[in-house]
Amino acid sequence: MQGRLSAWLVKHELVHRSLGFDYQGIEILQIKPEDWDSIAVISYVYGYNYLRSQCAYDVAPGGFLASVYHLTRIQYGVDQPEEVCIKVFALRRNPKIPSVFWIWRSADFQERESYDMLGISYENHPRLKRILMPESWIGWPLRKDYIAPNFYEIQDAH
């Protein structure tokens, strides 16, 4: 069984992999990082005009890092908007994924948070820098192989 976007991508011979459906019936697709920028544009043109959320996670220690995009197709007069979840997996040693900031502006802080916590570099992002941790912080706190420092400074304690 395929969702509408997956069927459209197959029809136009665009490389992707269906990972099935979640408990709400939302299709989950896997896209390679090198294909993500073109498929993101195609998704927007196809009608997925709203980036509901973007997050990232560490798949396994020493394994891949995943950037997850929840896209919604919002149309007037439609009570149940169509949704799709797209996962882009990147190599841990040099995780690079094209930014979708230029397509969905709401990706700005979300991609920055994924960079800050997991070290995924979003190529062509206009302000890719830490958003939660200090600029001087070493490492990526949400990676499963992250070793927490044994010191904690109390800053500005009065």
JOPE-V30436 format. One record per pair of residues at least 4 apart in sequence whose ideal C-beta (glycine too) atoms are under 7 Angstrom apart, sorted by the first residue. I is the first residue (numbers start at 1). J is the second residue. If there is no record, write none. Layout:
i->[I:I]
j->[J:J]
This chain:
i->[2:2:2:3:3:3:4:4:5:5:5:5:5:6:6:6:6:6:7:8:8:9:9:14:15:15:16:16:16:16:17:17:18:18:19:19:19:19:20:21:21:21:21:22:22:22:26:26:26:27:28:28:29:29:30:30:31:31:31:31:31:33:33:33:33:33:35:36:36:36:36:37:37:38:39:40:40:40:41:41:42:43:43:44:44:44:47:48:48:48:48:49:49:50:50:50:51:51:51:51:51:52:52:52:53:53:54:54:54:54:54:54:54:55:55:56:56:56:56:56:56:56:57:58:58:58:58:58:59:59:59:59:60:61:61:62:62:63:64:64:64:64:65:65:65:65:65:66:66:66:67:67:67:67:67:68:68:69:70:70:71:71:71:72:72:73:73:74:88:90:90:90:90:91:95:95:95:96:96:97:97:98:98:99:99:99:99:99:99:100:100:101:101:101:101:101:101:106:107:108:109:109:110:111:111:111:112:112:112:112:112:113:113:113:114:114:115:115:115:115:115:116:116:116:116:117:117:117:118:118:118:119:119:121:122:129:130:130:130:133:133:139:140:141]
j->[6:7:18:7:27:84:8:82:9:27:43:46:84:10:16:18:27:29:11:12:46:14:16:39:32:35:29:30:31:39:29:30:27:29:28:29:30:87:28:25:26:27:28:26:28:85:83:84:85:84:85:87:84:86:87:89:35:36:39:86:88:88:90:96:97:98:39:40:88:97:98:41:98:42:43:44:100:103:45:103:46:48:71:48:49:103:73:71:72:73:84:73:74:71:72:74:69:71:104:106:107:70:71:72:70:110:67:68:69:107:110:111:114:68:114:65:66:67:68:114:118:120:66:65:118:142:143:144:63:64:65:66:144:144:145:92:145:92:89:90:91:92:90:92:95:118:120:87:88:89:88:90:97:114:120:85:87:86:83:85:83:84:86:81:83:81:82:81:97:95:96:97:120:95:119:120:121:121:123:120:122:123:124:107:111:122:123:124:125:104:107:105:107:108:111:125:126:110:111:112:113:131:114:115:122:125:116:127:128:129:131:117:131:132:118:120:119:120:121:122:128:130:131:132:133:140:141:142:140:142:143:140:143:128:128:135:134:135:137:137:141:146:146:146]
